[in-house]
């Protein structure tokens, strides 16, 4: 059941959590659950979603890809 588009394939999730662990939470000790939640939220919101290159968007960060797409649509 490891075909592309299969709803039971969790490779994307596994890849994300591997990056999160390696880049953000590895070797950190959090004092509270809220501190942990806040740190993970900041990683997702401020780094992963904005700056990380994604294969589905021609290896561009999502914000650059959206801006390029917006400009393309404006010129139509």
Phi, psi and omega in degrees: 000033181255047179264154178298135179085001180284128183293345179267000180275120182249027181298322179296315179296316179298319179297315179299312182292330175295315177296316179302314180295314184291320188265340189235310191254355181296132177067018175258145174241118182266143180282322183225164176295323180295321177297319177297311180301315181296317180295317179293319178300315179299319178298313182293311186286317188267333182244302189299312184284332186265315190256336185290134177284140181241137182297328182282352181241041177057037179060029175251150171300149184305322181294319178295319180297317178296319178296318178296317179295319178298316179296321179297317180291327178293329183275359181279000000 
